[in-house]
Structures are given as C-alpha cells and as structure tokens.
C-alpha cells in the first residue's frame, strides 16, 4: 500500500478534496475509520490546510482513503454550532489571518474586530485588518478609519484600506497574500469575494450583494475552502466566524491576548488581577492615562463578562 502526501483543499463534512503532492491531481477522499483529533475536543478531525497521507483507492472513480494527518504548525477553531462542548476546526497551517472589515454597509463593530484579534493571538497567528469599501466613506468616516488604523498598527497589526470599485489598495492586497497561506474572514457582505476576484479573476468566487434589509449580507460559503491564487499563494475562505476563537478561553487568560495589556501584566499590584475593579491595576491606569484605547478596554470587559468564557 503506497501512501501519498496531499493537501486538504476542501471539506464537506465526510468527504475531502485532497491535492496530490506529486502532480496536483485532486482526489475525493474519506477517512479510514475514526480519527482521534490530535487531543483536540473538536467535531471534525481534519481541516482545510491540513497535510495528510492517503491511499488511492479507486483511480477510475477518483476516490482515496486518508490514513494519517501530518503534524500541524497551527490551527484555527470556532465554537461548534451543534455541540456546545466542542469546537470546529476551520483551518490548519495558516501563515496569517486577515479580517475584511467595513465601517458602513454593513458595519463591522470594534468589538467584533477585537474579538477576532484576540482569537488569532490565542492561536499565535499574525493578524491583518483590511478596511474595505473606501468608496462608501464620507470624510468623517475616513478620518475615523485613519484613527482606527493608527491604533491597530501601533499594536503591531498590519492595516490596509481597499476598494474593488476604484482598485484602491488592490496591488498592496495582492502583495500581502504573496507566498503565504491566508485565512480570510469577515461578516457576509464586506466584499471578501469581490476583493479576491479583483486580484484573481480566474477563481470566480461567488459573491453576494448586501441586502438593504438590516444591511446584512447572505453567506455564500457553506464550508471552508482553499484556493490557490498562484503557485505557493493560497487563501482559505472561511464561513461563519461569528463564534471564532473564544470557545475554550478562560476569563483570566483574555488580557494575555491584548498586546497592550500583556505588556503590563507584571505591573499590577495583584498577580491574579482581572483589570476590572482591583486597586493598583496597571491596565486601568493605562486606560485613564490614554495609553490603552477605551474601545479596546470596553471590548476586553465585554469578553470577560460574556458567556463565551469558561471559568
């Protein structure tokens, strides 16, 4: 039995599209028996971006059987929709996670941006913010966006402004993706697919207009899927990131994933300070002195007080 190395490009629950490392051929593969998910409490053992070893079972039918999952560099999970105690693997072996955000039509909240960044920090994956649909912003919104970009860049996150309408930022966006595996996330309707189609028209990824009802888009992606823009450059289009990340995070861990709070962790009076109402708190001092943005601190309080966290 010859086992071949392959890359998982798409998952539909029980079947996987696996690209043969020898010639690029795509096989329809299923798992051999039950897989333990490498110690993770997840609903699915394999994610898009995983490298596997598989056996070509039936060349005429293009079927294969996955025997082994190769060690991962990293992975991204979200809370399972059906099993509350479990997470769902979204992607593996990711070089960067990119959030496409829009300040209008639809509006991406600062709380959602911060949640995304905290989750990505917890997975130790570099985070990038793309502010899209520049053509819809008035002068006041552009000024607000510039302040936001300055804030997040000061925290170490790459920020970029784009719009497919006038092609603003498209070259920079393409360069950002070059030679990397990038997880693309964002609310429905923020223009993820339109941006990607603008730099890689041959992919022809489905797009969906934003409904004027409540300014919300409609999900066009059901399962995570990996696309190759050019040799060595991949994007993973991920559905349903609303529950990204904080599925297994304890309240006392959350401040570790805010870079500006992490820098102050040893400066609070109490070792177990949660930065809420304790005396001698360096984080609260940072907020009152303007060194920590109020919006970021409010996001932190929301996460600590939310239902996501496991005490």
C-alpha positions in Angstrom: 0.0 0.0 0.0 1.5 3.3 -1.1 0.6 6.4 0.9 0.8 9.7 -0.9 1.2 13.1 0.7 -1.7 15.5 -0.1 -3.1 18.9 0.9 -6.7 19.2 2.0 -8.4 22.0 -0.1 -12.0 21.5 0.8 -14.1 19.7 3.4 -17.8 18.9 3.1 -18.1 17.1 6.4 -17.4 13.5 5.5 -15.5 13.9 2.2 -12.4 15.9 1.5 -10.8 17.3 -1.7 -7.1 16.4 -1.4 -4.5 17.7 -3.8 -1.8 15.1 -4.7 1.6 16.5 -3.9 3.1 14.6 -6.9 1.1 16.0 -9.8 -1.6 18.4 -8.3 -4.4 16.0 -9.1 -7.5 16.4 -6.8 -8.8 13.2 -5.1 -12.1 12.8 -3.3 -11.1 11.3 0.0 -12.7 9.9 3.1 -11.3 8.9 6.4 -10.1 5.4 7.3 -12.2 4.6 10.4 -12.4 7.0 13.3 -9.6 9.6 13.8 -8.7 11.0 17.1 -8.4 14.7 16.6 -4.8 15.0 18.0 -6.0 15.7 21.5 -8.5 18.4 20.5 -12.1 18.4 21.5 -13.5 19.1 18.0 -16.3 17.9 15.9 -14.1 17.3 12.8 -10.7 15.7 12.8 -9.4 17.3 9.6 -9.3 20.9 8.5 -8.7 22.7 5.2 -4.9 23.3 5.1 -4.0 20.0 6.7 -1.4 17.8 5.1 -2.4 14.2 5.1 -1.2 10.8 3.8 -3.7 9.0 1.7 -4.1 5.9 -0.4 -5.5 6.0 -3.9 -8.4 3.5 -3.5 -10.1 3.6 -6.9 -8.4 5.6 -9.7 -11.3 5.2 -12.1 -13.7 6.7 -9.6 -11.1 9.2 -8.3 -11.5 8.0 -4.7 -8.9 7.9 -1.9 -8.7 7.0 1.8 -6.9 9.2 4.3 -4.8 7.2 6.7 -2.8 9.9 8.5 -2.9 13.6 9.5 0.5 15.1 9.4 1.7 17.4 12.3 0.3 20.9 12.2 2.1 24.2 12.5 -1.1 25.8 14.0 -4.8 25.6 13.7 -7.9 27.9 14.0 -11.2 26.7 15.6 -14.6 28.2 16.2 -17.3 27.0 18.6 -19.4 24.2 17.2 -22.9 25.2 16.2 -24.4 21.8 17.3 -22.1 20.6 20.1 -21.6 23.3 22.7 -18.7 21.5 24.5 -16.8 21.0 21.2 -15.0 23.3 18.8 -15.0 23.1 15.0 -11.7 23.1 13.1 -11.7 25.8 10.4 -8.2 25.7 9.1 -4.6 24.5 9.7 -1.1 25.6 8.8 -2.0 29.3 8.4 0.6 32.0 7.9 -1.7 34.9 8.6 -5.4 35.6 9.4 -7.0 38.5 7.6 -10.2 40.2 8.7 -12.0 42.1 6.0 -13.9 44.9 7.8 -16.3 47.6 6.6 -17.3 50.7 8.6 -20.6 51.0 6.5 -22.9 48.7 4.6 -22.5 46.5 6.6 -20.7 47.9 9.7 -18.1 45.8 11.4 -18.2 46.7 15.1 -15.0 47.4 17.0 -15.9 44.6 19.4 -16.0 42.1 16.6 -12.6 43.3 15.3 -11.1 42.9 18.8 -12.7 39.5 19.3 -11.1 38.4 16.0 -7.7 39.7 17.0 -7.8 38.1 20.5 -8.8 34.7 18.9 -5.9 35.0 16.4 -3.5 36.0 19.1 -4.5 32.9 21.1 -3.7 30.7 18.0 -0.3 32.6 17.7 -1.1 33.6 14.1 -0.3 37.1 12.8 -3.5 39.2 12.3 -4.2 41.7 9.5 -7.1 44.2 9.1 -8.3 45.2 5.7 -10.8 48.1 5.8 -12.8 47.7 2.6 -15.4 49.7 0.6 -13.5 53.0 0.7 -15.8 54.4 -2.0 -18.7 54.4 0.5 -17.0 56.5 3.2 -17.5 60.2 3.7 -14.8 62.5 5.1 -15.7 62.0 8.7 -15.7 58.2 8.3 -12.4 58.3 6.5 -11.0 60.3 9.5 -12.4 57.8 12.0 -10.9 54.9 9.9 -7.5 56.6 9.8 -7.5 56.8 13.6 -8.5 53.1 13.9 -5.7 52.1 11.5 -3.2 54.1 13.5 -4.4 52.4 16.7 -4.2 48.9 15.4 -0.9 49.5 13.7 0.6 50.8 17.0 -0.4 47.4 18.5 1.5 45.5 15.8 -1.3 44.7 13.3 -0.9 45.3 9.6 -3.7 47.5 8.3 -4.8 48.4 4.8 -7.6 50.3 3.0 -9.1 48.8 -0.1 -12.0 49.0 -2.6 -12.6 47.0 -5.7 -14.6 49.8 -7.3 -11.6 52.1 -7.9 -8.9 49.4 -7.4 -7.5 51.3 -4.4 -5.2 49.1 -2.4 -5.5 46.0 -4.7 -1.8 45.9 -5.5 -0.9 46.0 -1.8 -3.6 43.4 -1.0 -2.1 41.0 -3.7 1.4 41.6 -2.3 0.2 40.9 1.2 -1.1 37.4 0.1 2.0 36.5 -2.0 3.7 33.3 -1.0 1.5 32.7 2.1 -1.5 30.7 3.3 -4.0 33.3 4.4 -7.3 32.7 6.2 -9.8 35.3 5.0 -12.6 36.2 7.4 -15.3 38.8 7.7 -19.0 39.3 8.0 -21.2 38.4 5.0 -21.3 41.4 2.6 -18.0 43.0 3.4 -16.6 42.2 0.0 -14.3 39.3 0.6 -15.1 37.5 -2.6 -15.2 40.7 -4.7 -11.7 41.7 -3.5 -10.3 38.2 -4.3 -11.9 38.1 -7.7 -10.4 41.6 -8.4 -6.9 40.2 -8.0 -7.6 36.7 -9.2 -10.5 36.8 -11.7 -9.9 33.2 -12.8 -11.1 31.9 -9.4 -14.6 33.4 -10.0 -15.6 33.0 -6.3 -19.3 33.5 -5.7 -20.3 37.0 -4.5 -23.5 38.1 -2.7 -24.9 41.6 -2.7 -25.7 43.1 0.7 -29.4 43.1 1.4 -30.8 46.5 2.2 -32.8 44.9 4.9 -30.7 45.4 8.1 -27.6 45.9 5.8 -26.6 42.3 6.3 -25.1 40.1 3.7 -26.1 36.5 3.0 -23.5 33.7 3.5 -22.2 32.3 0.2 -19.8 29.9 1.7 -21.0 26.8 3.5 -17.7 25.0 4.1 -14.1 26.4 4.4 -12.3 26.1 1.1 -8.8 26.7 0.0 -7.9 28.4 -3.3 -4.5 28.7 -5.0 -4.1 32.2 -6.4 -0.7 31.4 -7.9 2.0 28.7 -7.0 2.6 28.9 -3.3 -0.1 31.5 -2.6 -3.3 30.2 -1.0 -6.3 31.7 0.6 -8.8 29.9 2.8 -12.3 31.3 2.6 -14.0 30.6 5.9 -17.7 30.6 6.7 -19.4 31.6 9.9 -16.6 33.2 12.0 -19.1 34.7 14.4 -18.1 32.1 17.1 -14.4 32.2 16.2 -11.9 31.6 18.9 -13.0 32.1 22.4 -14.6 28.7 22.7 -12.2 27.4 25.3 -10.7 30.5 26.8 -10.8 31.3 30.5 -11.6 34.8 31.6 -8.2 35.3 33.3 -6.4 34.4 30.0 -8.1 37.1 27.8 -5.9 40.0 28.8 -2.8 38.0 27.6 -4.1 38.3 24.1 -4.3 42.1 24.1 -0.7 43.2 23.3 -1.1 46.5 25.2 -2.3 44.7 28.3 0.2 41.8 28.0 3.0 44.4 28.3 1.6 45.5 31.7 0.8 42.1 33.2 3.6 42.1 35.8 2.9 45.7 36.9 -0.4 45.2 38.6 -0.5 45.0 42.5 -2.1 41.6 42.4 -0.9 38.6 40.4 -4.4 37.5 39.5 -5.7 41.0 38.7 -8.5 40.8 36.1 -8.3 44.6 35.5 -11.9 45.3 36.4 -12.1 46.9 39.8 -9.0 45.8 41.6 -6.8 48.5 43.2 -3.3 49.1 41.9 -4.2 47.9 38.4 -1.7 49.0 35.7 -4.1 48.3 32.9 -6.8 50.6 34.4 -4.1 53.2 34.9 -3.1 52.8 31.2 -6.7 53.4 30.2 -7.1 56.5 32.3 -3.8 57.9 31.1 -4.7 57.3 27.4 -2.1 54.6 26.8 -4.8 51.9 26.3 -7.7 52.8 24.0 -11.1 52.9 25.7 -12.6 51.0 22.8 -10.1 48.2 23.4 -10.7 48.1 27.1 -14.5 48.0 26.6 -14.0 45.1 24.2 -12.0 43.4 26.9 -14.7 43.9 29.6 -17.3 42.5 27.1 -15.2 39.4 26.5 -14.5 38.8 30.2 -18.2 39.2 31.1 -19.5 37.3 28.1 -20.9 33.8 28.0 -18.1 32.5 25.8 -15.7 32.1 28.7 -15.1 29.0 30.7 -14.4 29.9 34.4 
